Amino acid sequence: MPVVDGQKSSSEKFAGAERTYSIEALMGDGRALQAGTSHNLGQNFAKAFEIQFQGRDKTLQHVWTTSWGVSTRLIGGVIMTHGDDSGLILPPNVAPWQVVIIPIPRGNWKDTVLPACQAIRDELKAAGIRVKLDDDESQTPGWKYAEYEMRGVPLRLEIGPKDLEKRSVFSARRDTKAKAPLPMDGLAGSVRGLLDEIQANLLARALAFRESHTSTATTWAEFTATMEGRPGFVISPWCETDECEAAIKAETQATIRNIPFGSETPTGACVKCGKPAVVNAWFAKAY
């Protein structure tokens, strides 16, 4: 999940903190998500709660504290970044099951297809791949295809009598829905390569989406027009005053997500008030 790292504005920082830093992600519906935060609390809370330590000079001193939050919201972020109308799309690196094997129950499949599926499962497990073999007879293969697609399993392997004759398996990727046969010889290596491709493709796709939904606005007319709907990130020069930030939020529902590290200093005027700009801020409508 690609993120933008930077420092929060004064009004968006954690109450009582000296500074707040965040990573901001863009979801598939064009809204931003504060994916994680880190707060430099200084000595404010230490003084309020009398949290002290003895320094090297034997004097009592108030501690300097920090606080950070990277929590289960990241699970929601991954879902909203990659999911589609068919359900979840989980990156292989975090998917509980990276591969699901579905046997095609035809003929004496328990004596032919099922042992082959079990052998492939064991081969993939030995290669460090998280794999599930679904040999449940109460559901059809078609039902299982839809079920694991909804659950976002990155790669599906289908194996039937004809596949055994050809010494191959039929693969289906969750990210692109591309389907292709894979030879059984060297299957673990082929599967690992596909999982790496899926991981890289999901990141590249999310980055491309963010880039195509990131724009700049240097005038208030441009800003308000761009902020119609859920446009993603809008980068604009800002004077760094709380009053101007509050006015932008009240009129457009957009908030400053953060000021990215290493941002160039703007040379123009603030997008809202026209005063000299101090920073380029990243605005968005957020959760």
Helices and strands as residue ranges (DSSP letters): E 4-7, E 19-26, E 32-42, H 44-49, E 52-54, E 60-62, E 65-69, H 73-82, E 99-103, H 113-126, E 131-133, H 141-151, E 155-159, H 161-166, E 168-173, E 179-183, H 187-212, E 214-216, H 220-226, E 233-238, H 242-252, E 255-260, E 279-284
